[in-house]
Amino acid sequence: MDWCSRGHRGIFARNDGEAFSSENEHTEDEIENILDPFYLVLSPQSILLSEEELKAYHRFVPLSEYSGAYGVVLKDSP
């Protein structure tokens, strides 16, 4: 997802690091069910990532819309 289309695509996850992973890409309906009304501002896409690609995501940014319980995990800045 890309919060408010700011150009920083990341992984939607709980603050304990658990993400909504799946063996297949999520359908639009599944994404809407996970994100609720915030689907509109989070610019979601379901993209399959390899374990190696996932290792690049470290920085958790809590979303105030979810009271910090959920957020976006971003790649480390260069």
A tleap script that builds the chain and sets N, CA, C and O, in Angstrom:
source leaprc.protein.ff14SB
mol = sequence {
  NMET ASP TRP CYS SER ARG GLY HIE ARG GLY
  ILE PHE ALA ARG ASN ASP GLY GLU ALA PHE
  SER SER GLU ASN GLU HIE THR GLU ASP GLU
  ILE GLU ASN ILE LEU ASP PRO PHE TYR LEU
  VAL LEU SER PRO GLN SER ILE LEU LEU SER
  GLU GLU GLU LEU LYS ALA TYR HIE ARG PHE
  VAL PRO LEU SER GLU TYR SER GLY ALA TYR
  GLY VAL VAL LEU LYS ASP SER CPRO
}
set mol.1.N position { 0.823 -1.165 0.000 }
set mol.1.CA position { 0.000 0.000 0.000 }
set mol.1.C position { 0.868 1.229 0.000 }
set mol.1.O position { 2.054 1.168 0.323 }
set mol.2.N position { 0.281 2.331 -0.359 }
set mol.2.CA position { 0.970 3.615 -0.389 }
set mol.2.C position { 0.034 4.615 0.286 }
set mol.2.O position { -0.940 5.066 -0.317 }
set mol.3.N position { 0.331 4.955 1.528 }
set mol.3.CA position { -0.538 5.816 2.324 }
set mol.3.C position { -0.677 7.179 1.653 }
set mol.3.O position { 0.304 7.906 1.495 }
set mol.4.N position { -1.901 7.516 1.260 }
set mol.4.CA position { -2.236 8.776 0.600 }
set mol.4.C position { -1.409 9.012 -0.664 }
set mol.4.O position { -1.165 10.160 -1.035 }
set mol.5.N position { -0.982 7.958 -1.317 }
set mol.5.CA position { -0.211 8.038 -2.570 }
set mol.5.C position { 0.996 8.969 -2.440 }
set mol.5.O position { 1.231 9.820 -3.297 }
set mol.6.N position { 1.745 8.796 -1.370 }
set mol.6.CA position { 2.920 9.641 -1.121 }
set mol.6.C position { 4.198 9.098 -1.777 }
set mol.6.O position { 5.265 9.698 -1.651 }
set mol.7.N position { 4.088 7.980 -2.464 }
set mol.7.CA position { 5.248 7.446 -3.170 }
set mol.7.C position { 6.099 6.486 -2.361 }
set mol.7.O position { 7.213 6.163 -2.773 }
set mol.8.N position { 5.604 6.022 -1.219 }
set mol.8.CA position { 6.364 5.093 -0.376 }
set mol.8.C position { 5.538 3.830 -0.178 }
set mol.8.O position { 4.805 3.712 0.804 }
set mol.9.N position { 5.653 2.897 -1.098 }
set mol.9.CA position { 4.880 1.661 -1.018 }
set mol.9.C position { 5.440 0.792 0.099 }
set mol.9.O position { 6.653 0.635 0.232 }
set mol.10.N position { 4.540 0.228 0.900 }
set mol.10.CA position { 4.939 -0.620 2.004 }
set mol.10.C position { 3.946 -1.741 2.237 }
set mol.10.O position { 3.023 -1.949 1.450 }
set mol.11.N position { 4.147 -2.451 3.317 }
set mol.11.CA position { 3.328 -3.617 3.664 }
set mol.11.C position { 2.434 -3.257 4.847 }
set mol.11.O position { 2.925 -2.780 5.870 }
set mol.12.N position { 1.129 -3.481 4.716 }
set mol.12.CA position { 0.194 -3.232 5.801 }
set mol.12.C position { 0.365 -4.341 6.835 }
set mol.12.O position { 0.323 -5.520 6.484 }
set mol.13.N position { 0.557 -3.983 8.102 }
set mol.13.CA position { 0.807 -4.975 9.145 }
set mol.13.C position { 0.332 -4.469 10.503 }
set mol.13.O position { 0.114 -3.273 10.699 }
set mol.14.N position { 0.175 -5.410 11.435 }
set mol.14.CA position { -0.118 -5.046 12.819 }
set mol.14.C position { 1.166 -4.527 13.460 }
set mol.14.O position { 2.260 -4.730 12.932 }
set mol.15.N position { 1.024 -3.864 14.587 }
set mol.15.CA position { 2.203 -3.306 15.252 }
set mol.15.C position { 3.117 -4.368 15.861 }
set mol.15.O position { 4.226 -4.050 16.289 }
set mol.16.N position { 2.667 -5.629 15.906 }
set mol.16.CA position { 3.539 -6.715 16.363 }
set mol.16.C position { 4.265 -7.385 15.200 }
set mol.16.O position { 4.971 -8.374 15.394 }
set mol.17.N position { 4.092 -6.844 13.983 }
set mol.17.CA position { 4.795 -7.363 12.816 }
set mol.17.C position { 4.016 -8.341 11.959 }
set mol.17.O position { 4.465 -8.705 10.873 }
set mol.18.N position { 2.856 -8.770 12.430 }
set mol.18.CA position { 2.058 -9.711 11.648 }
set mol.18.C position { 1.388 -8.995 10.485 }
set mol.18.O position { 0.747 -7.960 10.666 }
set mol.19.N position { 1.543 -9.560 9.283 }
set mol.19.CA position { 0.929 -8.987 8.079 }
set mol.19.C position { -0.189 -9.905 7.606 }
set mol.19.O position { -0.347 -11.023 8.097 }
set mol.20.N position { -0.932 -9.431 6.682 }
set mol.20.CA position { -2.046 -10.198 6.120 }
set mol.20.C position { -1.544 -10.959 4.895 }
set mol.20.O position { -1.970 -10.698 3.770 }
set mol.21.N position { -0.640 -11.894 5.128 }
set mol.21.CA position { -0.018 -12.615 4.023 }
set mol.21.C position { -0.933 -13.689 3.461 }
set mol.21.O position { -1.857 -14.167 4.119 }
set mol.22.N position { -0.640 -14.048 2.222 }
set mol.22.CA position { -1.417 -15.057 1.518 }
set mol.22.C position { -0.519 -15.695 0.472 }
set mol.22.O position { 0.433 -15.076 -0.004 }
set mol.23.N position { -0.823 -16.924 0.120 }
set mol.23.CA position { -0.067 -17.614 -0.925 }
set mol.23.C position { -0.350 -17.000 -2.296 }
set mol.23.O position { 0.467 -17.112 -3.210 }
set mol.24.N position { -1.503 -16.355 -2.437 }
set mol.24.CA position { -1.919 -15.734 -3.692 }
set mol.24.C position { -2.196 -14.264 -3.451 }
set mol.24.O position { -2.380 -13.836 -2.311 }
set mol.25.N position { -2.226 -13.493 -4.523 }
set mol.25.CA position { -2.573 -12.088 -4.377 }
set mol.25.C position { -3.986 -11.976 -3.822 }
set mol.25.O position { -4.865 -12.760 -4.179 }
set mol.26.N position { -4.202 -10.990 -2.939 }
set mol.26.CA position { -5.534 -10.748 -2.385 }
set mol.26.C position { -6.445 -10.193 -3.472 }
set mol.26.O position { -6.002 -9.448 -4.346 }
set mol.27.N position { -7.715 -10.560 -3.409 }
set mol.27.CA position { -8.700 -9.978 -4.329 }
set mol.27.C position { -9.056 -8.577 -3.837 }
set mol.27.O position { -8.753 -8.216 -2.700 }
set mol.28.N position { -9.696 -7.796 -4.693 }
set mol.28.CA position { -10.142 -6.452 -4.292 }
set mol.28.C position { -11.072 -6.531 -3.086 }
set mol.28.O position { -10.967 -5.711 -2.174 }
set mol.29.N position { -11.974 -7.499 -3.068 }
set mol.29.CA position { -12.894 -7.651 -1.932 }
set mol.29.C position { -12.144 -7.965 -0.653 }
set mol.29.O position { -12.475 -7.423 0.401 }
set mol.30.N position { -11.136 -8.832 -0.721 }
set mol.30.CA position { -10.347 -9.161 0.472 }
set mol.30.C position { -9.610 -7.934 0.991 }
set mol.30.O position { -9.556 -7.692 2.197 }
set mol.31.N position { -9.049 -7.169 0.077 }
set mol.31.CA position { -8.327 -5.950 0.480 }
set mol.31.C position { -9.279 -4.973 1.162 }
set mol.31.O position { -8.951 -4.407 2.205 }
set mol.32.N position { -10.444 -4.776 0.578 }
set mol.32.CA position { -11.435 -3.870 1.186 }
set mol.32.C position { -11.861 -4.358 2.562 }
set mol.32.O position { -12.048 -3.544 3.467 }
set mol.33.N position { -12.019 -5.664 2.743 }
set mol.33.CA position { -12.405 -6.221 4.054 }
set mol.33.C position { -11.314 -6.018 5.086 }
set mol.33.O position { -11.611 -5.766 6.254 }
set mol.34.N position { -10.063 -6.123 4.681 }
set mol.34.CA position { -8.938 -5.944 5.613 }
set mol.34.C position { -8.809 -4.478 6.024 }
set mol.34.O position { -8.634 -4.179 7.205 }
set mol.35.N position { -8.895 -3.571 5.063 }
set mol.35.CA position { -8.623 -2.156 5.312 }
set mol.35.C position { -9.828 -1.330 5.710 }
set mol.35.O position { -9.676 -0.196 6.165 }
set mol.36.N position { -11.028 -1.878 5.548 }
set mol.36.CA position { -12.257 -1.144 5.843 }
set mol.36.C position { -12.287 0.179 5.073 }
set mol.36.O position { -11.819 0.211 3.935 }
set mol.37.N position { -12.808 1.262 5.633 }
set mol.37.CA position { -12.943 2.492 4.843 }
set mol.37.C position { -11.602 3.122 4.450 }
set mol.37.O position { -11.556 3.951 3.541 }
set mol.38.N position { -10.517 2.741 5.123 }
set mol.38.CA position { -9.214 3.322 4.817 }
set mol.38.C position { -8.660 2.815 3.488 }
set mol.38.O position { -7.611 3.261 3.023 }
set mol.39.N position { -9.385 1.877 2.890 }
set mol.39.CA position { -9.070 1.400 1.552 }
set mol.39.C position { -8.923 2.581 0.589 }
set mol.39.O position { -8.119 2.534 -0.342 }
set mol.40.N position { -9.688 3.615 0.816 }
set mol.40.CA position { -9.697 4.770 -0.084 }
set mol.40.C position { -8.424 5.610 -0.012 }
set mol.40.O position { -8.037 6.208 -1.017 }
set mol.41.N position { -7.761 5.675 1.141 }
set mol.41.CA position { -6.573 6.519 1.285 }
set mol.41.C position { -5.263 5.739 1.278 }
set mol.41.O position { -4.187 6.335 1.213 }
set mol.42.N position { -5.343 4.424 1.343 }
set mol.42.CA position { -4.114 3.637 1.441 }
set mol.42.C position { -3.588 3.126 0.103 }
set mol.42.O position { -2.539 2.483 0.069 }
set mol.43.N position { -4.275 3.388 -0.981 }
set mol.43.CA position { -3.831 3.015 -2.326 }
set mol.43.C position { -3.275 1.590 -2.360 }
set mol.43.O position { -2.113 1.385 -2.710 }
set mol.44.N position { -4.105 0.604 -1.997 }
set mol.44.CA position { -3.597 -0.762 -1.873 }
set mol.44.C position { -3.418 -1.483 -3.208 }
set mol.44.O position { -4.135 -1.239 -4.178 }
set mol.45.N position { -2.443 -2.371 -3.216 }
set mol.45.CA position { -2.224 -3.332 -4.284 }
set mol.45.C position { -1.801 -4.614 -3.607 }
set mol.45.O position { -1.121 -4.581 -2.582 }
set mol.46.N position { -2.191 -5.734 -4.160 }
set mol.46.CA position { -1.733 -7.009 -3.631 }
set mol.46.C position { -0.617 -7.509 -4.538 }
set mol.46.O position { -0.849 -7.872 -5.691 }
set mol.47.N position { 0.592 -7.520 -3.997 }
set mol.47.CA position { 1.781 -7.907 -4.759 }
set mol.47.C position { 2.489 -9.035 -4.008 }
set mol.47.O position { 2.783 -8.908 -2.819 }
set mol.48.N position { 2.756 -10.118 -4.698 }
set mol.48.CA position { 3.492 -11.215 -4.079 }
set mol.48.C position { 4.971 -10.851 -4.002 }
set mol.48.O position { 5.565 -10.408 -4.985 }
set mol.49.N position { 5.565 -11.045 -2.808 }
set mol.49.CA position { 6.983 -10.770 -2.598 }
set mol.49.C position { 7.686 -12.049 -2.163 }
set mol.49.O position { 7.114 -12.867 -1.442 }
set mol.50.N position { 8.917 -12.215 -2.601 }
set mol.50.CA position { 9.716 -13.354 -2.167 }
set mol.50.C position { 10.243 -13.071 -0.756 }
set mol.50.O position { 10.186 -11.935 -0.285 }
set mol.51.N position { 10.748 -14.093 -0.097 }
set mol.51.CA position { 11.327 -13.898 1.239 }
set mol.51.C position { 12.488 -12.914 1.171 }
set mol.51.O position { 12.670 -12.097 2.074 }
set mol.52.N position { 13.268 -12.994 0.108 }
set mol.52.CA position { 14.404 -12.089 -0.058 }
set mol.52.C position { 13.928 -10.643 -0.192 }
set mol.52.O position { 14.524 -9.740 0.395 }
set mol.53.N position { 12.869 -10.420 -0.954 }
set mol.53.CA position { 12.319 -9.072 -1.107 }
set mol.53.C position { 11.761 -8.556 0.212 }
set mol.53.O position { 11.898 -7.370 0.514 }
set mol.54.N position { 11.134 -9.421 1.004 }
set mol.54.CA position { 10.568 -9.013 2.292 }
set mol.54.C position { 11.632 -8.536 3.273 }
set mol.54.O position { 11.353 -7.698 4.131 }
set mol.55.N position { 12.835 -9.056 3.156 }
set mol.55.CA position { 13.911 -8.690 4.079 }
set mol.55.C position { 14.274 -7.213 4.006 }
set mol.55.O position { 14.886 -6.682 4.933 }
set mol.56.N position { 13.907 -6.541 2.917 }
set mol.56.CA position { 14.228 -5.122 2.758 }
set mol.56.C position { 13.288 -4.217 3.559 }
set mol.56.O position { 13.569 -3.028 3.714 }
set mol.57.N position { 12.187 -4.755 4.065 }
set mol.57.CA position { 11.186 -3.960 4.789 }
set mol.57.C position { 11.427 -4.076 6.291 }
set mol.57.O position { 11.294 -5.153 6.871 }
set mol.58.N position { 11.786 -2.940 6.918 }
set mol.58.CA position { 12.122 -2.952 8.350 }
set mol.58.C position { 11.419 -1.880 9.167 }
set mol.58.O position { 11.160 -2.081 10.353 }
set mol.59.N position { 11.112 -0.761 8.561 }
set mol.59.CA position { 10.674 0.419 9.319 }
set mol.59.C position { 9.155 0.465 9.422 }
set mol.59.O position { 8.462 0.657 8.423 }
set mol.60.N position { 8.639 0.286 10.643 }
set mol.60.CA position { 7.194 0.315 10.894 }
set mol.60.C position { 6.754 1.748 11.157 }
set mol.60.O position { 7.299 2.431 12.025 }
set mol.61.N position { 5.760 2.193 10.396 }
set mol.61.CA position { 5.182 3.524 10.589 }
set mol.61.C position { 3.726 3.325 11.005 }
set mol.61.O position { 2.896 2.950 10.177 }
set mol.62.N position { 3.401 3.573 12.280 }
set mol.62.CA position { 2.020 3.378 12.730 }
set mol.62.C position { 1.074 4.365 12.062 }
set mol.62.O position { 1.437 5.508 11.786 }
set mol.63.N position { -0.136 3.907 11.809 }
set mol.63.CA position { -1.161 4.757 11.212 }
set mol.63.C position { -2.117 5.223 12.297 }
set mol.63.O position { -2.735 4.409 12.983 }
set mol.64.N position { -2.236 6.545 12.451 }
set mol.64.CA position { -3.120 7.087 13.479 }
set mol.64.C position { -4.568 6.691 13.207 }
set mol.64.O position { -5.373 6.608 14.135 }
set mol.65.N position { -4.904 6.445 11.936 }
set mol.65.CA position { -6.264 6.019 11.596 }
set mol.65.C position { -6.623 4.699 12.264 }
set mol.65.O position { -7.802 4.393 12.446 }
set mol.66.N position { -5.619 3.923 12.626 }
set mol.66.CA position { -5.830 2.634 13.296 }
set mol.66.C position { -5.326 2.680 14.737 }
set mol.66.O position { -5.037 1.639 15.327 }
set mol.67.N position { -5.219 3.877 15.302 }
set mol.67.CA position { -4.746 4.084 16.679 }
set mol.67.C position { -3.396 3.432 16.929 }
set mol.67.O position { -3.100 3.017 18.050 }
set mol.68.N position { -2.571 3.340 15.880 }
set mol.68.CA position { -1.236 2.763 16.021 }
set mol.68.C position { -1.211 1.254 16.073 }
set mol.68.O position { -0.134 0.659 16.101 }
set mol.69.N position { -2.374 0.615 16.086 }
set mol.69.CA position { -2.420 -0.849 16.138 }
set mol.69.C position { -2.001 -1.475 14.813 }
set mol.69.O position { -1.559 -2.624 14.771 }
set mol.70.N position { -2.142 -0.710 13.732 }
set mol.70.CA position { -1.730 -1.148 12.397 }
set mol.70.C position { -0.911 -0.040 11.765 }
set mol.70.O position { -1.001 1.124 12.157 }
set mol.71.N position { -0.121 -0.417 10.792 }
set mol.71.CA position { 0.679 0.575 10.105 }
set mol.71.C position { 1.245 0.022 8.824 }
set mol.71.O position { 0.817 -1.019 8.325 }
set mol.72.N position { 2.226 0.746 8.296 }
set mol.72.CA position { 2.876 0.370 7.052 }
set mol.72.C position { 4.340 0.081 7.358 }
set mol.72.O position { 5.016 0.874 8.012 }
set mol.73.N position { 4.817 -1.051 6.883 }
set mol.73.CA position { 6.228 -1.402 7.024 }
set mol.73.C position { 6.910 -0.999 5.723 }
set mol.73.O position { 6.552 -1.473 4.645 }
set mol.74.N position { 7.900 -0.115 5.844 }
set mol.74.CA position { 8.579 0.440 4.675 }
set mol.74.C position { 10.007 -0.090 4.570 }
set mol.74.O position { 10.585 -0.593 5.534 }
set mol.75.N position { 10.546 0.042 3.371 }
set mol.75.CA position { 11.972 -0.273 3.184 }
set mol.75.C position { 12.800 0.773 3.907 }
set mol.75.O position { 12.371 1.914 4.078 }
set mol.76.N position { 13.987 0.372 4.326 }
set mol.76.CA position { 14.893 1.340 4.933 }
set mol.76.C position { 15.262 2.402 3.914 }
set mol.76.O position { 15.445 2.089 2.738 }
set mol.77.N position { 15.374 3.626 4.336 }
set mol.77.CA position { 15.773 4.709 3.436 }
set mol.77.C position { 17.245 4.557 3.107 }
set mol.77.O position { 18.041 4.190 3.971 }
set mol.78.N position { 17.621 4.839 1.844 }
set mol.78.CA position { 19.040 4.737 1.469 }
set mol.78.C position { 19.875 5.814 2.113 }
set mol.78.O position { 21.086 5.867 1.899 }
savepdb mol mol.pdb
quit
